[in-house]
Amino acid sequence: MSDSVIAIVFLLTGFGFVIMNFVLNYILSPKFQKRSGEMPYECGQAPANPSKFIQFDNHYYIFALLFVIFDVETVLFLPLLMAKGQAPWLALIEIFLFTILLGIGLAYVWNKNQLRWE
């Protein structure tokens, strides 16, 4: 069996699991809507603000995204560093450009004062 056939079977199996989860969610999820299910939860009390929008601080999400980005950076650097015998200068150039690109993004977030807790 060739590698492309194995890859196609693997891809179709993955899509099959995703579609199966969507179908099971549609079949097994409750179909009725309660009025209390649409309200935001505030420790069992009636919401202070009756609007549907909840005010939250987006700093948590920015820190989480920055963590994921820099975590992925380290994961992407590992194979490049392991392949040092094949094309060492090309790997170093890729690492340098990727680090510069992430540094520009970090400088942008820092310049917008999104890393400051208030």
Beta strands, then each sheet from edge to edge (+ up, - down):
end
